[in-house]
Amino acid sequence: MITFKNQKTQKLSKAICDEGYNIPYSRFSKLLKNKEIKVDGKRINKDITVDINQTVEIYYEPELPPVNVIYEDENVVVVNKESGVFSQEQFRAVESKYGKAYFIHRLDRNTQGLIVFALNKQSESALLKGFKERHFDKRYLATVYGIPTKKSALLTAFLVKDEKTSTVKIYDKKVLGSVEIKTAYKVIKEDENTSLLEVELITGKTHQIRAHLAHIGHFILGDGKYGNGEINRKLNAKELMLKSYKLTFKFDKDSPLSYLDNRTFEIK
């Protein structure tokens, strides 16, 4: 059974999605029809609006995604998350496999690639510090539409998050409610219609790579939010072609994870 406290006023289906439970809508509809969902102890049969701190109970056992281990030791596990899997889902699968784990960072649901979990409190602190202070070098591969004029660049813009639509907007100049973002890229290869870019996040905000590249006219293939549906269909791009493919740790010599300093993990 799934149980959680809702974080903000929203539709039940959105609340379940925000908690990282990937329940197909057809299955969700059947759960409602059979009154297998409770909100504050009351069985419901509609996709109602739920308020903050209301308790949701769902009589459903989600299928856990595979744990594709890239590296593991007694402190850390590095996993290759599949596209379409929520980071929270991947965490639950890791926790099930190892008995105890700690959630450190996330990838967008449709982004494949490297995600790291701690297996004890000491490692959790060291990893959280590393990600928060941006000590680690994270690189992505993105297949984009078109060929950038500049073969490498450091892009600077301003991002505004729209909570209602779960999207972001990018501006060239600072606007009300915006935060500065920086995204670096270099072209790895190109063909007639597309380019493969290596991307480095200098800052790390929601949908930053997807929205920033789309803003300069080179959306990531398969992107349904910031891309072009007609072009995606023409090029048979059915999944987001974005991968977190390389991660290099940086730790101080007094860190409990100092033995992983300068260690690079990569998906070929």
Secondary structure as UniProt FT lines:
FT   STRAND          2..5
FT   STRAND          10..11
FT   HELIX           12..18
FT   TURN            19..20
FT   HELIX           25..33
FT   TURN            34..35
FT   STRAND          37..39
FT   TURN            40..41
FT   STRAND          42..44
FT   STRAND          49..50
FT   TURN            52..53
FT   STRAND          55..58
FT   STRAND          69..72
FT   STRAND          76..81
FT   TURN            83..84
FT   HELIX           87..98
FT   STRAND          102..103
FT   TURN            109..110
FT   STRAND          112..118
FT   HELIX           121..132
FT   TURN            133..134
FT   STRAND          137..145
FT   STRAND          152..162
FT   TURN            163..166
FT   STRAND          167..171
FT   TURN            176..177
FT   STRAND          179..190
FT   STRAND          194..201
FT   TURN            206..207
FT   HELIX           208..215
FT   TURN            216..217
FT   TURN            221..222
FT   TURN            224..226
FT   HELIX           229..234
FT   TURN            235..236
FT   STRAND          242..248
FT   TURN            253..254
FT   TURN            256..257
FT   HELIX           258..260
FT   TURN            261..262
FT   STRAND          264..266
//
